[in-house]
Amino acid sequence: SAEKITGKWTGNYKCSQGITGVTLELLGSKDGSVEGTFLFYPTPSNPGAATGKFIVRGIFFSDGRLELGRGAWIEYPEGYISVSLRGKIDPATGQYSGVVPECFNSTFLVTKSHSQ
């Protein structure tokens, strides 16, 4: 259901630039479509990473898969690409994890925030 995904998710993704922080703000709908924003930012282990923000749109499937496609930039750092996320939500842990298809050998893990 949309309530499972709606809200703020925080964590990181690992790619060729190193580990980058990520916050997803997701809105759900009754038909399974999802829209939100993807904010990425530097982490202590990767202080040289840029900050950027773009729109994500996708679909939440009844089996827990969430596929988010990259959309328009809101805040564009020169030389960066927006990415999509393909993964699954674990209802037991409240974590969404999977792969970043645009980046070779890249994975992500975000956890849903319970405070709104």
SELUMLO-986762 format. One line per 2 residues: their letters; for each residue y negated, z negated, x negated of N, C-alpha, C, O. Coordinates in Angstrom, 1 decimal. Layout:
a = Y/Z/X/Y/Z/X/Y/Z/X/Y/Z/X ~ ...
***
This chain:
sa = 1.2/0.0/-0.8/0.0/0.0/0.0/-1.2/0.0/-0.9/-1.2/-0.3/-2.1 ~ -2.4/0.3/-0.3/-3.6/0.5/-1.0/-4.0/-0.9/-1.6/-4.7/-0.9/-2.7
ek = -3.7/-2.0/-1.0/-4.1/-3.3/-1.5/-3.5/-3.6/-2.9/-4.1/-4.3/-3.7 ~ -2.3/-3.0/-3.1/-1.7/-3.3/-4.4/-2.5/-2.7/-5.6/-2.4/-3.2/-6.7
it = -3.2/-1.6/-5.3/-3.9/-1.0/-6.4/-5.4/-1.2/-6.4/-6.1/-1.1/-7.4 ~ -6.0/-1.5/-5.2/-7.4/-1.7/-5.1/-7.9/-2.9/-6.0/-7.4/-3.9/-5.8
gk = -8.9/-2.6/-6.8/-9.5/-3.7/-7.5/-9.7/-3.4/-9.0/-9.7/-2.2/-9.4 ~ -9.9/-4.4/-9.8/-10.2/-4.3/-11.2/-8.9/-4.5/-12.1/-8.2/-5.5/-11.9
wt = -8.7/-3.6/-13.0/-7.5/-3.7/-13.9/-8.1/-3.6/-15.3/-9.0/-2.8/-15.6 ~ -7.6/-4.5/-16.2/-8.1/-4.5/-17.6/-7.0/-4.5/-18.5/-5.9/-5.1/-18.3
gn = -7.2/-3.9/-19.7/-6.2/-3.9/-20.7/-6.6/-3.0/-21.8/-7.8/-3.0/-22.3 ~ -5.7/-2.2/-22.3/-6.0/-1.2/-23.4/-5.1/0.0/-23.4/-4.1/0.0/-22.7
yk = -5.5/1.0/-24.2/-4.6/2.1/-24.5/-4.6/2.3/-25.9/-5.6/2.1/-26.6 ~ -3.5/2.8/-26.4/-3.3/3.1/-27.8/-3.2/4.6/-28.0/-2.4/5.3/-27.3
cs = -4.1/5.1/-28.9/-4.0/6.6/-29.1/-4.3/6.8/-30.6/-4.3/5.8/-31.4 ~ -4.6/8.0/-31.0/-4.8/8.4/-32.4/-6.0/7.6/-33.0/-6.0/7.4/-34.2
qg = -6.9/7.2/-32.2/-8.1/6.5/-32.7/-7.8/5.0/-32.8/-8.7/4.3/-33.3 ~ -6.7/4.6/-32.4/-6.3/3.1/-32.4/-6.3/2.5/-31.0/-6.2/3.3/-30.0
it = -6.4/1.2/-30.9/-6.4/0.6/-29.6/-7.8/0.5/-29.1/-8.7/0.0/-29.7 ~ -7.9/1.0/-27.8/-9.2/1.0/-27.2/-9.1/0.2/-25.9/-8.1/0.3/-25.2
gv = -10.1/-0.6/-25.6/-10.2/-1.4/-24.4/-10.4/-0.5/-23.2/-11.1/0.5/-23.3 ~ -9.8/-0.9/-22.0/-10.0/-0.1/-20.8/-10.1/-1.0/-19.6/-9.4/-2.0/-19.5
tl = -11.0/-0.6/-18.7/-11.2/-1.3/-17.4/-11.1/-0.2/-16.3/-11.9/0.8/-16.4 ~ -10.2/-0.3/-15.4/-10.1/0.6/-14.2/-10.6/-0.2/-13.0/-10.2/-1.3/-12.8
el = -11.5/0.5/-12.3/-12.0/0.0/-11.0/-11.4/0.9/-10.0/-11.9/2.1/-9.9 ~ -10.4/0.5/-9.2/-9.7/1.5/-8.3/-10.0/1.1/-6.8/-10.0/0.0/-6.4
lg = -10.1/2.2/-6.1/-10.3/2.1/-4.6/-9.0/2.8/-4.0/-8.7/3.9/-4.5 ~ -8.4/2.2/-3.1/-7.2/2.9/-2.5/-7.6/3.4/-1.1/-8.6/3.1/-0.5
sk = -6.7/4.2/-0.5/-6.8/4.6/0.8/-5.5/4.7/1.5/-4.4/4.6/0.8 ~ -5.5/4.8/2.8/-4.2/4.7/3.6/-3.2/5.8/3.3/-2.0/5.6/3.4
dg = -3.8/7.0/2.9/-2.9/8.1/2.6/-2.3/8.2/1.2/-1.6/9.1/0.9 ~ -2.6/7.1/0.4/-2.1/7.1/-0.9/-3.0/7.6/-2.0/-2.7/7.5/-3.2
sv = -4.1/8.2/-1.6/-5.0/8.8/-2.6/-5.8/7.6/-3.2/-6.1/6.6/-2.5 ~ -6.2/7.8/-4.4/-6.9/6.8/-5.2/-8.1/7.4/-5.9/-8.0/8.5/-6.4
eg = -9.2/6.7/-5.9/-10.3/7.1/-6.7/-10.9/5.9/-7.4/-10.8/4.7/-6.9 ~ -11.5/6.1/-8.5/-12.2/5.0/-9.2/-12.8/5.4/-10.4/-13.1/6.6/-10.6
tf = -13.1/4.4/-11.3/-13.7/4.7/-12.6/-12.8/4.2/-13.7/-12.1/3.2/-13.6 ~ -12.9/4.8/-14.9/-12.2/4.5/-16.1/-13.3/4.3/-17.1/-14.0/5.2/-17.5
lf = -13.4/3.0/-17.6/-14.3/2.6/-18.6/-13.6/2.3/-19.9/-12.6/1.5/-19.8 ~ -13.9/2.9/-21.0/-13.3/2.6/-22.3/-14.3/2.1/-23.2/-15.5/2.4/-23.2
yp = -13.9/1.2/-24.2/-14.8/0.5/-25.0/-14.1/0.0/-26.3/-12.9/-0.1/-26.3 ~ -14.9/-0.3/-27.4/-14.3/-0.8/-28.6/-13.6/-2.1/-28.4/-13.9/-2.9/-27.5
tp = -12.6/-2.4/-29.3/-11.9/-3.7/-29.3/-12.1/-4.2/-30.7/-12.5/-3.5/-31.7 ~ -11.8/-5.5/-30.9/-11.9/-6.1/-32.3/-11.1/-5.4/-33.3/-11.5/-5.3/-34.5
sn = -9.9/-4.8/-33.0/-9.1/-4.1/-33.9/-9.6/-2.7/-34.1/-9.1/-2.0/-35.0 ~ -10.5/-2.2/-33.3/-11.0/-0.8/-33.4/-12.5/-0.8/-33.0/-12.9/-0.2/-32.0
pg = -13.3/-1.4/-33.9/-14.8/-1.6/-33.5/-15.5/-0.3/-33.6/-16.6/-0.2/-33.1 ~ -14.9/0.8/-34.2/-15.6/2.1/-34.2/-15.5/2.9/-33.0/-16.1/4.0/-32.9
aa = -14.7/2.5/-32.0/-14.4/3.3/-30.8/-15.7/3.4/-30.0/-16.6/2.5/-30.1 ~ -15.9/4.5/-29.3/-17.1/4.7/-28.5/-16.9/4.0/-27.1/-15.8/3.5/-26.8
tg = -17.9/3.9/-26.4/-17.9/3.5/-25.0/-18.1/4.7/-24.1/-19.0/5.5/-24.4 ~ -17.4/4.8/-23.0/-17.5/5.9/-22.1/-17.0/5.6/-20.8/-16.3/4.6/-20.6
kf = -17.4/6.4/-19.8/-16.9/6.1/-18.4/-16.8/7.4/-17.7/-17.7/8.3/-17.7 ~ -15.7/7.6/-16.9/-15.5/8.8/-16.1/-14.8/8.4/-14.8/-14.2/7.3/-14.7
iv = -14.8/9.4/-13.9/-14.2/9.2/-12.6/-12.7/9.5/-12.7/-12.3/10.5/-13.4 ~ -11.8/8.8/-12.1/-10.4/9.1/-12.0/-10.0/9.3/-10.5/-10.6/8.6/-9.6
rg = -9.1/10.3/-10.2/-8.6/10.5/-8.9/-7.1/10.7/-9.0/-6.6/11.3/-10.0 ~ -6.4/10.2/-8.0/-5.0/10.4/-8.1/-4.2/10.0/-6.9/-4.8/9.9/-5.8
if = -2.9/9.7/-7.1/-2.0/9.4/-6.0/-1.2/8.2/-6.3/-0.7/8.1/-7.4 ~ -1.0/7.3/-5.4/-0.1/6.1/-5.5/1.1/6.4/-4.6/1.0/6.7/-3.4
fs = 2.3/6.4/-5.3/3.5/6.7/-4.6/4.2/5.5/-4.1/4.0/4.4/-4.7 ~ 5.0/5.6/-3.1/5.7/4.4/-2.5/6.7/3.7/-3.5/7.0/2.6/-3.3
dg = 7.1/4.5/-4.5/8.0/3.8/-5.5/7.3/3.1/-6.6/7.9/2.6/-7.5 ~ 5.9/3.0/-6.5/5.2/2.3/-7.5/4.5/3.1/-8.5/3.7/2.6/-9.3
rl = 4.8/4.4/-8.6/4.2/5.3/-9.5/2.7/5.5/-9.2/2.4/5.6/-8.0 ~ 1.9/5.5/-10.2/0.4/5.8/-9.9/0.0/6.8/-11.0/0.1/6.6/-12.2
el = -0.4/8.0/-10.5/-0.8/9.1/-11.3/-2.3/9.3/-11.1/-2.7/9.7/-10.0 ~ -3.0/9.1/-12.2/-4.5/9.2/-12.2/-4.9/10.4/-13.0/-4.6/10.5/-14.2
gr = -5.6/11.4/-12.4/-6.1/12.5/-13.2/-7.6/12.3/-13.6/-8.3/11.5/-12.9 ~ -8.0/12.9/-14.7/-9.3/12.8/-15.2/-10.3/13.6/-14.4/-10.0/14.6/-13.9
ga = -11.5/13.0/-14.3/-12.5/13.6/-13.5/-13.8/13.7/-14.3/-13.8/13.8/-15.5 ~ -14.9/13.8/-13.5/-16.2/14.0/-14.1/-16.7/12.8/-14.9/-16.4/11.6/-14.6
wi = -17.4/13.1/-16.0/-18.0/12.0/-16.8/-19.2/11.3/-16.1/-19.9/11.9/-15.4 ~ -19.3/10.0/-16.3/-20.4/9.2/-15.9/-21.2/8.9/-17.1/-22.5/9.0/-17.1
ey = -20.5/8.5/-18.2/-21.2/8.2/-19.5/-20.3/8.9/-20.6/-19.2/8.4/-20.8 ~ -20.8/10.0/-21.2/-20.1/10.8/-22.1/-20.4/10.5/-23.5/-21.5/10.8/-24.0
pe = -19.5/10.0/-24.3/-19.7/9.9/-25.8/-19.3/11.2/-26.5/-18.2/11.7/-26.2 ~ -20.1/11.8/-27.3/-19.9/13.0/-27.9/-18.5/13.1/-28.6/-18.1/12.2/-29.3
gy = -17.8/14.2/-28.4/-16.5/14.4/-29.0/-15.3/13.7/-28.4/-14.2/13.9/-28.9 ~ -15.5/13.0/-27.3/-14.4/12.4/-26.6/-13.9/13.2/-25.5/-14.6/14.0/-24.9
is = -12.6/13.0/-25.1/-12.1/13.7/-23.9/-11.8/12.6/-22.8/-11.4/11.5/-23.2 ~ -11.9/13.0/-21.6/-11.4/12.1/-20.5/-9.9/12.3/-20.5/-9.4/13.4/-20.8
vs = -9.2/11.3/-20.0/-7.7/11.3/-20.1/-7.2/11.0/-18.7/-7.9/10.4/-17.8 ~ -5.9/11.3/-18.5/-5.2/10.9/-17.3/-4.2/9.9/-17.6/-3.8/9.7/-18.8
lr = -3.7/9.2/-16.6/-2.7/8.1/-16.8/-1.5/8.4/-15.9/-1.7/8.8/-14.7 ~ -0.3/8.3/-16.4/0.9/8.4/-15.7/1.7/7.2/-15.9/2.2/7.0/-17.0
gk = 2.0/6.5/-14.9/2.8/5.3/-15.1/3.2/4.6/-13.8/3.2/5.3/-12.7 ~ 3.7/3.4/-13.9/4.2/2.7/-12.7/3.7/1.2/-12.7/3.4/0.6/-13.8
id = 3.5/0.7/-11.5/3.0/-0.6/-11.3/4.2/-1.5/-11.1/5.1/-1.3/-10.3 ~ 4.3/-2.6/-11.9/5.3/-3.6/-11.8/4.8/-4.7/-10.9/4.0/-5.5/-11.2
pa = 5.4/-4.8/-9.6/4.9/-5.8/-8.7/5.1/-7.2/-9.2/4.3/-8.1/-8.8 ~ 6.1/-7.5/-10.0/6.4/-8.8/-10.4/5.3/-9.3/-11.4/5.0/-10.5/-11.4
tg = 4.8/-8.4/-12.3/3.8/-8.8/-13.3/2.4/-8.4/-12.9/1.4/-9.0/-13.5 ~ 2.2/-7.5/-12.0/0.9/-7.0/-11.7/0.3/-6.1/-12.8/-0.9/-6.0/-12.9
qy = 1.2/-5.5/-13.5/0.8/-4.6/-14.6/1.1/-3.2/-14.3/2.1/-2.8/-13.7 ~ 0.2/-2.3/-14.8/0.3/-0.9/-14.7/0.4/-0.4/-16.1/-0.5/-0.6/-16.9
sg = 1.6/0.3/-16.4/1.8/0.8/-17.7/2.4/2.2/-17.7/3.0/2.6/-16.7 ~ 2.2/2.9/-18.8/2.8/4.3/-18.9/2.2/5.0/-20.1/1.9/4.4/-21.1
vv = 2.0/6.3/-19.9/1.6/7.2/-20.9/0.3/7.9/-20.6/-0.1/8.0/-19.5 ~ -0.4/8.3/-21.7/-1.6/9.1/-21.6/-1.3/10.5/-22.1/-1.2/10.8/-23.3
pe = -1.0/11.4/-21.1/-0.5/12.8/-21.5/-1.3/13.6/-22.5/-0.7/14.3/-23.3 ~ -2.6/13.4/-22.5/-3.5/14.2/-23.3/-3.4/13.8/-24.8/-3.8/14.5/-25.7
cf = -2.9/12.6/-25.1/-2.9/12.0/-26.4/-1.4/11.8/-26.9/-0.7/11.1/-26.2 ~ -1.0/12.5/-27.9/0.3/12.4/-28.4/0.7/10.9/-28.7/0.0/10.2/-29.3
ns = 1.9/10.5/-28.2/2.4/9.2/-28.4/1.5/8.1/-28.0/1.5/7.0/-28.6 ~ 0.8/8.3/-26.9/-0.2/7.3/-26.5/0.3/6.6/-25.2/0.9/7.2/-24.3
tf = 0.1/5.3/-25.2/0.6/4.4/-24.1/-0.6/3.6/-23.6/-1.6/3.4/-24.4 ~ -0.5/3.0/-22.4/-1.5/2.1/-21.9/-0.8/1.0/-21.2/0.3/1.1/-20.7
lv = -1.6/-0.1/-21.0/-1.1/-1.3/-20.3/-2.4/-2.0/-19.7/-3.2/-2.4/-20.5 ~ -2.5/-2.1/-18.4/-3.6/-2.8/-17.8/-3.0/-3.8/-16.8/-1.9/-3.6/-16.2
tk = -3.7/-4.9/-16.6/-3.3/-5.9/-15.6/-4.3/-6.1/-14.6/-5.5/-6.1/-14.9 ~ -3.9/-6.2/-13.3/-4.8/-6.4/-12.2/-5.4/-7.8/-12.3/-4.8/-8.8/-12.4
sh = -6.8/-7.8/-12.1/-7.5/-9.1/-12.0/-7.4/-9.7/-10.7/-7.4/-8.9/-9.7 ~ -7.1/-11.0/-10.6/-7.0/-11.6/-9.3/-8.3/-12.1/-8.8/-8.4/-12.5/-7.6
sq = -9.3/-12.2/-9.6/-10.6/-12.7/-9.1/-11.4/-11.5/-8.8/-11.6/-10.5/-9.6 ~ -12.0/-11.5/-7.6/-12.8/-10.3/-7.2/-14.3/-10.6/-7.1/-15.1/-9.8/-6.8
***
